[in-house]
Amino acid sequence: MYNSISCRCRRRPGARGTGHDWTIYRATVTGDLTPSARETKNVRWIAPDALQELADRTVAYAQGRVADAEFEAAPGIEPVWMPWLANIAAIHVSPDELLQVERLTR
């Protein structure tokens, strides 16, 4: 296990609290994904260099260098994931860039 996180979402408070609890792992994987169409979009296995490219796109979006429509058509990483991926060194972004991305979640 690399990191355990909690994230608020539309889920109402219940016995386990509000939101989701996720655990992030680094793994080597094969096989097909069978994601929930309701809960996910753009799901795929991704190599580390491609993950960094997506992180860079999210930073560019946060900095206003990518328009909303462009980001919707070809998104980067969801902003909520950026701090955790940076924390486990899966992506490399500066603290200032993380702050810029964090503003997208407000």
N, C-alpha and C positions, 0 to 999 in steps of 0.2 A: 504494500500500500504506500502510495506517495503522499496523498493529502485527502483529508475528509472535509467536506464543506456543507454548509446549509444555505439555502437560497429561498427567499420569499417568492411567492407566485400567486396565481389566482386561487389556489387551493385554500379552502376555508380551514380555520383552526379545528383541530381534532385531537385525538388521544396522543398523536405523535407530533403535535405542534402545527405551525403554519409553514407551508412550503414543502420543499424537497430536501432530502439529505442524500448527498452523492459521495462516492469514494472514487478517487482518480487513481488508476493503475497505469503503469507503463508495461506494455506487453508486445510480443511478436505474435501476430495472428494470421489466420487464413480462414477461408470460408465465406459464405454469403451472409449478409445481414438481413434481418427480417424486422425492420422497425415498424412502430405504430404510425400509420399515416396521420392520425389525429394529433399525435404528440411530437412528431419530428418532421424535419424537412432537410433535404440536402445531406443525407447521411451516407457516409462511405468510410472505408479505411483510408488513411492518409499517411504518407511518408513525412518524416520530420522537416525536410526542406520545403515541401508543399504546405505544411502547417505554418511555417514561418512566413511564407508568401501570403497566406490568409491573414495572419496577424498584421503584417505590414499593410494590407488593404484596409483592415479595420482601423488602424492608426490613421491612415490617409483619409478615411471617412470622418473620423473624429476631428481631424484638422481642417475639414472642409475642402479637401482636395479631390473627393469623390462625391458626386451628387447623390441625393436620396434614390432616384430612379436607377442610377448605375449600381448602387450598392444592393438594391432590391433584386436587380437582374443577376448580379454576380457578387454575392455577399462574401464577406470575410468571416471571421470568427464572431460569434455572438459576444457582445461586449461583456456580459456577465462572466464568461469563461476566461477572459484575458488575464486577470490577476492570478487565478489558480494555475493556469498554464505557465505563466511567468515564474510563479513560486516554485514549480518543480523543474524549472529550466527547460521546458519543452519548447518555449519561445523566448526570444530575447527582445525586450522593449525597455525603454528608459522609464524611470519613475514618473517623469513629466508626461510621457506618452500614455502611461497607465492612467494618470489623472484626467487627461483629455478623453480617453475612452470611457472612463467612469462617468463622466458628465452625460454620456449617451443613455445611461441607465436611469436617469432621474426623470 
